[in-house]
Amino acid sequence: MDYDAIAEYIKRNNIRRILVQAPDGLKPLYLCIHRVLSGRAELYYSSSPTYGACDLALNEARRLRAEVILHIGHTEYPFLHIKPEIPVLYIPAYYRWTPSKKLMDDLADHLKSLNAQNIGLVASIQHTHSLEQLAEELEKRGFNPIIGSKPYRVADRGQIIGCDYTSAIAIEDFVDVFLVLAGGKFHAIGLALSMSEKKVLGLDPYTGKIWDAQGEARRILAKRYYIVTSLANKGFSSVGVVIGLKPGQYRPRIVHIIEEYAKKKSICVYKIVSEELTEDRLIAIDNALALDIYVVTSCPRLALDDLEGFYKPVLTPAEYVMLFTKDYTYRYPW
Ligand code: SF4
């Protein structure tokens, strides 16, 4: 983490009160921040979760009258609809990683078995700094690695986020296989869902596991198509549109599109506002309103991950639109 950049920002802007915010997995960095910054400004640490740069603790900062939010672990979100009135300093946290010879040899064998020569490399923000080294190692083994493009103004080269894969899409035509360097499955599955044909492999730097994200995405798609086609056959007469209030998750234009489609078929729409949508919250709403389906307009992953087992259909906006257009091309994100 670039502690100097933080210290320099505080000094230059004469900052006296800071709200520090980090995803749960990076909250241990609060200890380091405290060691470096205490005495320079009054520090407050957010206990709330944050799942992406879309999710800024603006209400907390407002209440505390913080002069800046120090948002750890993400780069600036490209689709903010609510412009933060409090400055946000985004400080990514990078994981130091050196792939072992054995891991690189296994990876080379795996790629050869797929007959892949041109390898598209992308990563979650914690691992973008390792892409150059990964590319060098692949080159040494006779492959042609291509690091993803720089997706938007402030992001890193090759960076993907759960709802933006433009850095990969920009190089799609030149690669045989994508390799996603990220912990867990979230990012690689997202990329596989947004690509119809390209093979996508995940490489988890924490476990050293190489895995087939395209295969997992196909299983998810099979479930999603089952939900959508069952609904298309059965029909529905009411929909709950979940509107996210996190700064990057408020998407009024999508809400409007959903309402317009519903109007054409005289479907009853309830607009449900949610700061943080969990299964419990949706159960509470469903107990009260008993609607036929729900469409989540906040984070496109909620319907696919957290709420995929909900006892009523919970759709992404793109899945909902399929029900009206009967164009069954899967579109992710959205
Ligand atoms: S995938 Fe969801 S949590 Fe992640 S940046 Fe996008 S909206 Fe935010």
Residues whose N, C-alpha, C, O or C-beta is under 5 A from the ligand:
A	BS01	SF4	Y51 G52 A53 C54 I161 G162 C163 S298 C299 P300 R301
